[in-house]
Amino acid sequence: MPIIPPKNAILQRDKQTYAIVPRIPGGLLLRDHLQSISRVVDKYDIPIVKITSGQRIALVGIEEKDLDAIYRDLDMDPGRASELCLHYVQSCPGTEVCKFGIQDSLGFGILIETTLANIELPAKLKIGVSGCQFCCAESFVRDIGLVGKKNGWTVIFGGHSGNRPRIGDIIGTDLAKEDALELLRRCIDYYCTNGRKKERASRFIERIGVELFKQAVI
């Protein structure tokens, strides 16, 4: 019989221990988060702590009996890493600290993650929010990307960085934050209605065509 992992836990290669990835919106770690993670690692003797590509921290090598207690001690929302939903929003520092930042990618990324955290989707979804055209949040190879420019936000859909990489298509440009968020919602609504189960955004846009998609969401 296959092992069914507990909710919000990822079974590891040894088939005995688990990993968890607490949700860290925008990759912004608060001081309390760092202190909680440090205490939990010591208390439960967690052997591996790994920064992920999605700007999260994976705690690896956890025994099943400790999972609930660890989440209570962390006092952080669980991150979802295998379900068909939003996995993370990757954000660069933007105008908060970066001298090149043009738009507030960090604040916008946190807002997007908070807004979309519990939406069920056809497949896993990864979002990149970059505060300038250097695109440090890899926006063109995420399922959905946003890039900040002088006149507003560019919205991108259908990127992918896996074994069949794809540069996403630009769906809207020069958008105010509220308009960019509304366009993002329309893109996701159409994808949820018409996407096939486990069909990533890149494969979806290849199947239906970008022009049809634009007509539906713009």
C-alpha positions, -999 to 999 in steps of 0.1 A, spaced: 0 0 0 14 35 -9 21 57 21 -2 87 22 17 117 37 -1 138 63 -15 171 52 11 198 45 40 173 48 62 158 21 74 122 24 112 120 20 133 95 1 137 73 32 99 67 32 100 74 70 105 111 76 89 142 63 97 178 52 76 209 57 78 243 42 61 270 63 45 298 42 68 328 40 49 354 18 73 371 -6 102 353 11 102 380 38 112 364 71 102 383 103 124 382 134 98 360 152 99 335 123 136 332 125 135 327 163 107 301 160 125 282 133 157 281 154 139 269 185 120 242 166 152 229 149 169 225 183 139 211 201 130 184 176 166 178 164 157 185 127 188 174 107 184 195 75 173 232 70 172 241 33 164 274 16 142 265 -14 141 280 -49 108 295 -40 122 317 -12 109 293 15 127 273 42 123 236 42 126 217 75 137 182 65 139 149 83 109 153 107 92 123 123 55 120 117 47 121 154 62 155 157 45 173 128 15 188 146 36 199 175 62 215 152 35 236 134 21 247 168 55 258 180 63 276 147 31 295 148 34 299 110 9 290 83 17 258 64 31 261 30 17 238 3 42 220 -18 25 192 -36 -12 202 -38 -29 217 -69 -28 253 -56 -6 284 -53 28 271 -40 46 305 -36 50 340 -48 87 348 -54 95 385 -49 126 406 -53 133 435 -27 119 461 -51 117 497 -39 120 486 -2 158 484 -4 171 479 -39 185 510 -57 172 496 -90 136 490 -78 109 509 -97 78 493 -82 71 478 -48 74 441 -57 78 429 -22 46 445 -9 27 435 -40 40 399 -39 29 396 -3 -5 410 -12 -9 385 -41 1 355 -19 -23 365 8 -51 369 -17 -45 336 -35 -33 314 -7 -63 291 -5 -76 290 -41 -77 255 -56 -63 254 -91 -59 229 -120 -22 225 -112 4 239 -90 10 276 -96 42 297 -90 43 335 -93 73 358 -97 71 395 -90 100 417 -101 103 453 -92 123 463 -123 133 449 -158 163 431 -143 136 405 -135 153 390 -104 121 371 -95 123 352 -128 89 365 -138 90 353 -174 95 316 -164 69 315 -137 33 304 -143 24 340 -137 48 369 -137 47 406 -130 74 431 -138 75 466 -125 82 494 -150 81 532 -148 45 534 -160 32 504 -140 31 466 -140 35 441 -169 15 409 -164 29 377 -179 12 343 -182 24 308 -191 60 307 -183 78 276 -172 113 267 -160 111 229 -160 122 203 -185 101 220 -213 110 256 -206 88 284 -219 89 322 -219 56 335 -207 34 357 -228 28 394 -220 -9 399 -213 -10 435 -201 14 464 -197 15 498 -178 -11 487 -153 -17 503 -119 -14 478 -90 -52 474 -87 -56 468 -124 -27 443 -125 -43 424 -96 -77 424 -113 -61 411 -146 -43 384 -126 -76 373 -111 -92 371 -145 -63 350 -158 -66 326 -129 -104 324 -132 -102 315 -169 -74 290 -162 -95 274 -134 -125 271 -156 -108 257 -187 -76 241 -175 -72 203 -173 -62 187 -140 -24 189 -135 -21 210 -167 4 238 -158 -2 273 -171 25 269 -198 9 238 -213 -25 253 -210 -16 284 -230 1 262 -256 -30 242 -260 -56 270 -263 -34 297 -279 -24 330 -264 -48 350 -286 -78 332 -274 -66 336 -239 -61 373 -243 -96 378 -258 -110 360 -228 -92 379 -200 -86 414 -214 
